[in-house]
Amino acid sequence: MRITLNRRPVDVPDELADEPLLFLLRDHLGLNGPRFGCGVGSCGACTVVIDGQAERSCIQPATAAQGREVLTLEGLAGAGGLHPFQRAWIEESVPQCGYCQNGQIMTVFALLAAQPDAGAADIKAAMDGVLCRCGTQPRIRRAIARARALAAGDA
């Protein structure tokens, strides 16, 4: 089985095909961005982007990624440095405990990649699906606005 992971082809051994995608990414491929939270796709900590859509990797079998493009938090950064979302999260000091931040960033990244002109209601609806118990939502909203400005070259 082959997947494209963070823009690179990766061959996955057949014996790992039935593993949850999250376990494949973390335990076998050494990626720490997606986190195990609830294990049932409710909290969003494990979010990755598959073919442009935010997906919960804890409930996806590895086979669901076969022949598809999987992007993790580690894959956002490019040759020019951190992605605007990563930079904005740092500049706005968003994380408190940090556990949900992978899900927060990957969710808004997928939304705005698909809908660059998404409004506040669209963003709120998408972000409400990622559980944050620390109450960093105001900083998350500021970071999203900053990231949009960075991406547009306005910051």
Residue pairs with C-beta under 8 A, 6 or more apart in sequence:
1 11
1 12
1 14
1 17
1 62
1 63
1 66
2 9
2 10
2 11
2 12
2 66
2 67
3 9
3 10
3 12
3 62
3 65
3 66
3 67
3 68
3 69
3 70
4 10
4 68
4 69
4 70
5 25
5 29
5 70
5 72
5 75
6 70
6 71
6 72
6 74
6 75
7 69
7 71
7 75
10 29
12 24
12 62
12 66
16 24
16 28
16 62
17 61
17 62
17 63
17 66
18 61
18 62
18 63
19 27
19 28
19 61
19 62
20 57
20 58
20 59
20 60
20 61
20 62
21 48
21 57
21 58
21 60
21 61
21 62
21 64
21 65
21 70
22 34
22 36
22 46
22 57
22 58
22 60
24 62
25 31
25 34
25 48
25 57
25 70
25 72
26 32
26 34
26 36
31 72
31 74
32 74
33 48
33 72
33 73
33 74
33 102
33 106
34 45
34 46
34 47
34 48
34 57
34 72
34 73
34 102
34 106
35 45
35 46
35 99
35 100
35 102
35 103
36 45
36 46
36 58
37 43
37 44
37 45
37 46
37 58
37 99
37 100
37 103
37 131
38 45
38 58
38 131
39 58
40 58
40 59
41 56
41 58
41 59
42 131
43 100
43 103
43 130
43 131
44 56
44 100
44 103
44 104
44 107
44 129
44 130
44 131
45 99
45 100
45 102
45 103
45 130
45 131
46 56
46 57
46 58
46 102
46 103
47 54
47 55
47 56
47 57
47 102
47 103
47 106
47 107
47 130
48 54
48 55
48 57
48 70
48 71
48 72
48 106
49 55
49 70
49 71
49 72
49 106
49 109
49 110
49 113
50 60
50 64
50 65
50 68
50 69
50 70
50 71
51 68
51 69
52 69
52 110
52 113
52 114
53 110
53 114
54 106
54 107
54 109
54 110
54 111
54 126
55 64
71 106
72 102
72 106
73 86
73 102
73 105
73 106
76 82
76 83
76 85
76 86
76 105
76 109
77 83
77 86
81 87
82 90
83 109
84 147
84 148
84 150
84 151
85 105
85 108
85 109
85 143
85 144
85 147
86 105
87 147
87 150
88 94
88 143
88 144
88 146
88 147
88 150
89 95
89 101
89 105
89 143
89 147
91 143
91 146
92 139
92 142
92 143
92 146
93 139
94 101
94 104
94 136
94 139
94 140
94 143
95 101
95 136
96 134
96 135
96 136
97 133
97 134
100 130
100 131
100 132
100 133
100 134
103 130
103 131
104 127
104 130
104 132
104 140
107 126
107 127
107 129
107 130
108 123
108 126
108 127
108 144
108 147
111 118
111 122
111 123
111 126
112 118
112 123
112 148
115 122
118 126
123 141
123 144
127 137
127 140
132 140
146 155
149 155
